[in-house]
C-alpha cells in the first residue's frame, strides 16, 4: 500500500487527529485491496489511493469532506468477482426455470415434477437445444458464460457478437440440424448484455422510428431471412429474451414500456413474444436524489465542464438532454463497474475535461468512452 498516497490524502483532508487518520487509513486500505484497486483502467503505481488523492485535490477545501463521504458511503462498485457470480447465475436462475415451465406445460405436469418425468426432461432438452445465445457487446462476457455452462450449451448455440454473416447463419442451421435430428430452427433467442441504466441504448423511439441494439438485431434477422428463406435457422415469430446481468429499476421500467409499445406499433419486428430479465436489479434508491443527496448534487453542478456535453452532444441528444451534469439520460448513478464506468454514472466520477467551458474535471475512475 502506498503510504505516501495515504499521507497525501490526510494532508488534503486536513486530518490532524491521529485517531481519525488511523481509522480512515484502515478503511482506505481495505476498500482498495478488496475492491477498488481491481478497476481495469488503474495501472501499477497509480491505483485507487493515488487516484483518490488527485481527485480530492480538485475540490475546494470546504467541499472535500462531502466528496470523500460520497465515495465512502454512497458509491457502489461492482467488482469482477461479483459480475462473475451474476453471469454464473444466469442459466440456473433465469434460463432453467423458464424452460422447466415450458417443458411442464408440454408434459401436462407441474414444473417441480419435470426432473422426475422422462418426457418432460426430453422436452426441456429439446427447448434448450433450440435456443440461441447472442452477446450484444464485449461486456456480455460470452466466453465466461460459455465456460460456466459447458455441457449444457453447445458451441454452436453461442454467438459472442451480434455481427453475423450469411455463411455463419447457414453453419448455425446445419449444426442445429445435427444436434436436433429434426427441425433446424432456433425458437428462443437470448440477447445478452452486461448493464443497462436507462434502456435507451437497447431500444428507443423519439418519433423518427425504432432505434437501438434491438433494431440492429431485428434488421439483421430480417435481411438474412430474406436471403436464406427456409434455410435461415431462426424460426418465424421466435421467442425473444432480453437479459442484462445488471439493470437499474429505471431501465427495466423503460424497457417494459418500450417493448410493449413496439409490440403494438412496430410491424417490421421479427420476433413474437418478448421477455425482459436481469441478474441483478438495482433499486430506485440507488440514484442520487433530493433531499438526501443535495450536497453531492451541488458538487455535480459546481464542478462541471460543459465541454463534456458539447463533446457528447449527438449521443446526449438521443436522451433529450441539454447538459451532462448527471450523466447520460440524467440517471445520476453513483456506480462503477470493474471493467468500465458507465456514462450514466455522475461525470464527477469519470469525466476528464480541459476546463474550457467550466471547471476542469479530474476522474476518480477514468472511463473508456466510445462516443467521442
C-alpha distance (Angstrom), angle and dihedral (degrees) to the residues before:
residue distance angle dihedral
X1 . . .
X2 3.79 . .
X3 3.82 105.5 .
X4 3.78 89.7 -176.1
X5 3.79 89.5 59.1
X6 3.80 91.3 49.0
X7 3.79 91.4 50.4
X8 3.79 90.0 48.5
X9 3.81 90.6 53.6
X10 3.82 89.9 48.4
X11 3.79 89.4 52.8
X12 3.82 93.1 46.5
X13 3.81 91.2 48.0
X14 3.82 92.6 42.1
X15 3.80 94.2 -127.8
X16 3.79 99.8 176.5
X17 3.81 95.1 159.1
X18 3.82 109.9 86.5
X19 3.80 91.2 -149.7
X20 3.80 92.6 55.3
X21 3.80 92.2 45.1
X22 3.82 92.8 49.7
X23 3.81 92.7 48.8
X24 3.80 92.2 48.9
X25 3.80 92.0 45.6
X26 3.79 89.1 55.5
X27 3.80 92.5 50.2
X28 3.80 93.1 45.8
X29 3.80 92.9 50.0
X30 3.79 91.9 48.0
X31 3.82 94.4 46.1
X32 3.80 92.2 47.1
X33 3.81 96.5 47.5
X34 3.81 97.5 41.6
X35 3.81 98.6 41.5
X36 3.77 127.9 -16.2
X37 3.82 101.0 55.7
X38 3.81 86.5 63.2
X39 3.81 92.9 68.4
X40 3.79 105.1 127.3
X41 3.81 96.3 -132.5
X42 3.81 94.6 55.4
X43 3.79 117.0 99.5
X44 3.79 133.7 -157.9
X45 3.81 109.3 -75.0
X46 3.79 92.4 18.8
X47 3.76 109.4 63.5
X48 3.79 132.6 129.2
X49 3.81 100.8 -50.5
X50 3.79 93.8 48.5
X51 3.81 93.0 42.8
X52 3.80 91.3 49.0
X53 3.80 91.6 52.5
X54 3.82 91.6 51.4
X55 3.81 91.6 44.5
X56 3.82 94.8 49.7
X57 3.78 92.2 48.3
X58 3.83 92.1 65.2
X59 3.83 91.1 66.4
X60 3.79 125.1 82.2
X61 3.83 111.3 -103.7
X62 3.79 92.4 -106.1
X63 3.84 91.3 55.6
X64 3.78 99.4 46.7
X65 3.80 97.1 85.8
X66 3.81 90.7 53.4
X67 3.80 90.3 50.7
X68 3.81 92.8 46.7
X69 3.82 93.0 47.4
X70 3.80 89.4 50.4
X71 3.80 90.9 56.9
X72 3.78 93.0 44.0
X73 3.80 100.1 44.3
X74 3.81 110.4 17.5
X75 3.80 108.4 32.7
X76 3.81 116.9 102.6
X77 3.81 115.9 -156.4
X78 3.81 120.5 -173.2
X79 3.79 107.1 -155.3
X80 3.79 129.3 -151.3
X81 3.82 91.3 -104.9
X82 3.79 91.5 51.0
X83 3.80 92.0 49.8
X84 3.80 90.0 49.9
X85 3.81 89.6 54.6
X86 3.80 90.8 53.1
X87 3.81 90.7 49.6
X88 3.82 91.2 48.1
X89 3.81 89.7 52.1
X90 3.81 95.0 52.8
X91 3.80 97.5 86.3
X92 3.84 101.1 39.7
X93 3.82 96.1 38.8
X94 3.82 102.8 35.5
X95 3.81 112.1 17.7
X96 3.80 101.2 36.0
X97 3.86 98.6 49.6
X98 3.81 92.0 48.4
X99 3.81 95.2 47.5
X100 3.81 90.9 43.2
X101 3.80 89.3 57.6
X102 3.80 91.1 49.6
X103 3.81 91.5 48.2
X104 3.80 90.8 48.8
X105 3.82 90.4 52.7
X106 3.80 90.5 52.2
X107 3.80 92.2 49.1
X108 3.80 94.3 42.3
X109 3.79 94.2 -122.4
X110 3.80 137.8 109.4
X111 3.83 119.2 -85.3
X112 3.80 95.3 -112.3
X113 3.82 89.6 57.0
X114 3.81 95.2 57.9
X115 3.81 98.9 95.6
X116 3.80 91.2 53.3
X117 3.80 94.5 52.2
X118 3.81 119.3 75.7
X119 3.81 94.2 -156.3
X120 3.82 91.3 51.4
X121 3.81 92.0 47.4
X122 3.81 89.5 51.6
X123 3.82 89.8 49.3
X124 3.82 90.8 49.6
X125 3.82 91.7 51.0
X126 3.79 92.1 48.5
X127 3.82 92.2 50.3
X128 3.80 89.6 49.8
X129 3.83 93.1 48.6
X130 3.78 89.3 53.3
X131 3.81 93.1 55.1
X132 3.80 126.5 100.9
X133 3.81 123.7 -157.3
X134 3.82 116.2 -155.3
X135 3.81 126.3 -171.5
X136 3.80 112.3 -140.8
X137 3.82 96.8 -163.8
X138 3.81 143.4 -6.6
X139 3.80 86.9 -84.0
X140 3.80 91.7 66.2
X141 3.84 87.6 80.0
X142 3.79 91.4 -150.1
X143 3.81 90.9 170.6
X144 3.81 89.9 61.0
X145 3.80 91.8 44.0
X146 3.78 90.7 51.9
X147 3.82 94.0 49.2
X148 3.81 91.8 46.5
X149 3.81 89.6 55.1
X150 3.78 101.5 39.5
X151 3.80 107.5 152.7
X152 3.80 92.3 23.0
X153 3.79 102.1 62.8
X154 3.80 121.3 33.8
X155 3.80 124.8 -137.2
X156 3.80 89.2 -110.8
X157 3.82 91.9 61.2
X158 3.79 96.0 57.8
X159 3.80 129.0 77.2
X160 3.82 114.0 -174.5
X161 3.82 94.3 -159.4
X162 3.79 137.1 24.4
X163 3.82 97.6 -121.8
X164 3.82 102.7 97.3
X165 3.80 124.9 169.4
X166 3.80 128.1 -148.4
X167 3.81 93.7 -102.6
X168 3.79 90.8 54.3
X169 3.81 91.0 51.5
X170 3.81 89.5 52.1
X171 3.79 90.9 48.9
X172 3.82 92.1 49.8
X173 3.80 90.5 52.9
X174 3.78 92.4 49.8
X175 3.81 93.6 48.6
X176 3.80 91.9 47.8
X177 3.80 90.6 52.1
X178 3.81 89.5 53.5
X179 3.81 91.4 49.8
X180 3.80 97.7 42.7
X181 3.81 101.0 35.6
X182 3.79 87.4 -146.4
X183 3.79 139.9 38.9
X184 3.82 106.5 21.8
X185 3.80 97.8 -151.9
X186 3.79 130.8 112.0
X187 3.79 109.6 -129.4
X188 3.81 97.5 -175.8
X189 3.81 125.7 46.7
X190 3.80 122.3 -171.6
X191 3.81 116.8 -160.0
X192 3.81 105.7 -160.5
X193 3.81 129.4 -165.2
X194 3.77 135.7 162.0
X195 3.79 105.5 -124.0
X196 3.78 144.1 1.7
X197 3.78 126.0 -176.2
X198 3.80 103.4 168.7
X199 3.81 105.6 9.7
X200 3.80 89.1 -130.2
X201 3.79 95.6 114.9
X202 3.79 91.7 53.1
X203 3.79 100.2 46.9
X204 3.81 134.9 -9.4
X205 3.78 141.3 151.2
X206 3.79 117.3 -161.1
X207 3.78 92.9 176.3
X208 3.80 95.1 -78.9
X209 3.81 99.0 85.1
X210 3.79 135.7 -76.6
X211 3.79 116.7 -47.9
X212 3.78 139.6 169.8
X213 3.80 137.5 68.9
X214 3.80 93.4 -45.2
X215 3.79 91.1 54.6
X216 3.82 90.7 50.4
X217 3.80 92.0 50.7
X218 3.80 91.8 45.5
X219 3.80 92.1 50.5
X220 3.80 90.3 49.3
X221 3.82 91.1 52.7
X222 3.81 93.6 46.4
X223 3.82 92.5 49.1
X224 3.81 94.8 46.7
X225 3.82 92.6 45.4
X226 3.79 90.7 52.2
X227 3.82 90.1 54.1
X228 3.80 99.9 40.7
X229 3.80 101.9 33.4
X230 3.82 112.1 -174.8
X231 3.81 90.0 0.6
X232 3.80 90.4 68.0
X233 3.83 104.5 108.9
X234 3.84 100.0 -141.0
X235 3.79 117.1 83.9
X236 3.80 123.1 -121.3
X237 3.81 110.2 -95.4
X238 3.81 92.7 11.6
X239 3.80 120.6 -175.5
X240 3.79 109.8 -102.1
X241 3.81 122.4 -153.0
X242 3.81 120.8 -168.0
X243 3.79 110.4 -161.1
X244 3.81 128.8 179.4
X245 3.77 121.0 -175.2
X246 3.81 88.8 -142.8
X247 3.81 126.9 19.8
X248 3.78 136.6 169.6
X249 3.79 119.5 -130.0
X250 3.81 87.9 -117.3
X251 3.80 91.4 57.6
X252 3.78 94.1 46.6
X253 3.81 92.3 51.9
X254 3.80 90.9 47.0
X255 3.81 92.9 48.5
X256 3.81 92.9 48.9
X257 3.80 90.8 50.0
X258 3.80 94.7 45.8
X259 3.80 97.5 45.8
X260 3.80 89.7 49.1
X261 3.79 88.9 52.4
X262 3.81 90.7 46.1
X263 3.80 90.6 51.0
X264 3.82 88.4 56.8
X265 3.80 100.8 38.8
X266 3.80 110.4 21.2
X267 3.79 104.0 87.3
X268 3.82 94.0 174.0
X269 3.80 94.5 61.6
X270 3.80 113.8 124.4
X271 3.80 99.6 -156.3
X272 3.79 131.2 78.9
X273 3.79 114.4 -155.4
X274 3.79 121.8 16.9
X275 3.81 132.1 -159.3
X276 3.81 130.5 -171.6
X277 3.79 121.0 -150.5
X278 3.79 138.5 162.5
X279 3.78 137.0 -167.4
X280 3.81 96.0 -141.2
X281 3.80 121.8 21.8
X282 3.80 112.3 -159.6
X283 3.82 113.5 -145.6
X284 3.83 124.6 -114.5
X285 3.81 88.5 -114.2
X286 3.81 90.5 68.1
X287 3.81 95.1 80.2
X288 3.80 119.6 81.5
X289 3.78 110.6 -98.1
X290 3.77 140.4 168.7
X291 2.95 134.5 -67.9
X292 3.82 97.1 10.6
X293 3.81 95.0 52.7
X294 3.80 100.4 30.6
X295 3.81 92.9 123.2
X296 3.82 93.6 54.6
X297 3.81 92.3 41.7
X298 3.81 87.2 55.0
X299 3.82 89.0 55.0
X300 3.81 89.7 51.5
X301 3.80 88.5 54.4
X302 3.80 96.6 43.6
X303 3.81 100.0 43.1
X304 3.78 98.2 46.4
X305 3.78 131.5 122.5
X306 3.81 113.5 -157.3
X307 3.79 87.0 -154.0
X308 3.80 84.3 83.6
X309 3.80 92.3 63.0
X310 3.81 92.4 44.6
X311 3.80 89.8 53.8
X312 3.80 92.4 48.5
X313 3.80 97.6 33.3
X314 3.79 96.7 121.6
X315 3.81 91.8 49.7
X316 3.82 94.0 42.2
X317 3.79 90.7 48.2
X318 3.80 89.2 66.6
X319 3.81 86.9 68.1
X320 3.81 94.7 42.5
X321 3.79 94.9 -112.6
X322 3.81 129.6 158.7
X323 3.82 96.1 -170.2
X324 3.80 138.8 14.2
X325 3.81 101.2 -134.2
X326 3.80 94.0 121.2
X327 3.79 98.4 33.6
X328 3.79 131.0 -106.9
X329 3.83 113.4 -17.0
X330 3.82 87.2 2.5
X331 3.81 89.0 -85.2
X332 3.84 91.6 152.9
X333 3.79 94.2 -156.9
X334 3.83 123.2 174.8
X335 3.80 87.8 -153.4
X336 3.80 137.8 130.8
X337 3.81 126.7 -179.5
X338 3.79 118.0 -153.5
X339 3.82 94.9 -119.4
X340 3.83 96.2 42.9
X341 3.79 143.2 -18.7
X342 3.82 112.1 -105.3
X343 3.79 116.5 -123.5
X344 3.81 86.9 -126.8
X345 3.80 87.4 71.4
X346 3.78 116.0 91.8
X347 3.82 108.3 -81.6
X348 3.80 88.6 -130.3
X349 3.82 84.3 80.8
X350 3.80 101.7 45.7
X351 3.82 114.4 12.1
X352 3.80 123.2 109.9
X353 3.80 113.8 -170.5
X354 3.83 138.4 163.8
X355 3.81 94.4 -124.7
X356 3.80 94.4 -117.3
X357 3.82 94.8 139.1
X358 3.78 102.9 23.8
X359 3.77 139.3 -28.1
X360 3.80 117.1 -2.9
X361 3.82 104.4 -112.3
X362 3.79 121.9 -140.2
X363 3.84 117.4 -165.7
X364 3.78 127.3 -131.8
X365 3.82 92.2 -167.2
X366 3.79 106.1 22.3
X367 3.80 113.2 -140.7
X368 3.79 125.1 -137.4
X369 3.77 100.5 -137.1
X370 3.81 126.4 -157.3
X371 3.81 95.4 -177.2
X372 3.76 102.2 69.4
